[in-house]
Amino acid sequence: HNHNYYEFFIVTKGKLTHIINDKSEELSCRTIYFITPSDKHIILPLKGYESQHINIAVTPERLKLICDSVNEQIFPLLIAKNFHFSLDESDFSSFINKSDKLNILYSKTDDRTVNQLYILEMLTNAISCTYQKLLHLNLSLPDWFNDLLDEINKMNFSELTINNIYKKANYSPAALVKYFKEYLGKTIVAYVADLKVERACALLTNTNYQIITIAYMSGFETLQHFNRTFKQKTGQTPKEYRQQNNK
């Protein structure tokens, strides 16, 4: 399945099989995985193991709001690709403790305010752990590539085209395609489409603009292209996404 939100999931017991974008892998206890809306994945039991996991879901606009409240550089780095790593013992214990407290709260009260605060705290912890790991890895990326990503993320959506990105880089299109795949694990086309769809999600949720207007504001030349790309990335039509988020 895929979905129109970002997701952190944490393996809290045993091992399991995770298939993401048709690639199968075994994940062990303490693994945290960041899933983007463009990913298709499924979690399956692994023979001979019992497993448990925590899922923390967040909408694109809420994730950006939380990241930007600290530093505007966090969100572009975070959403560049799916990512997983092993949590250290203290961070892992923190997630387990909060999960246990949530289970107790749900059984004792109908007041969801405290529950939401615990979930928000778990989410910010997940963002922090992932960002620190990505920042460490990002230091090994070439400066020119980091500078290029910064320029891309600052571009007006009407100018956010593949050809304009090629013009900003001092490499041939073929070389740039290779570097994007190597460094981010996705093509330039997929990276640009993700940025545009995230912009559209925010507009659909927070404005009353007509869908065709949102398509053009997000950098799509035609409504048909917008609808097709949006459905491919989120699993929903723009109208369905707006109705669900308005609820």
Secondary structure, 3 states (H helix, E strand, C coil): CCCCCEEEEEEEEEEEEEEECCEEEEEECCEEEEECCCCCEEEEECCCCCEEEEEEEECHHHHHHHHHCCCCCHHHHHCCCCEEEECCHHHHHHHHHHHHHHHHHHHHCCCCHHHHHHHHHHHHHHHHHHHHHHHHHHCCCCHHHHHHHHHHHHCCHHHCCHHHHHHHCCCCHHHHHHHHHHHHCCCHHHHHHHHHHHHHHHHHHHCCCCHHHHHHHCCCCCHHHHHHHHHHHHCCCHHHHHHHHHC
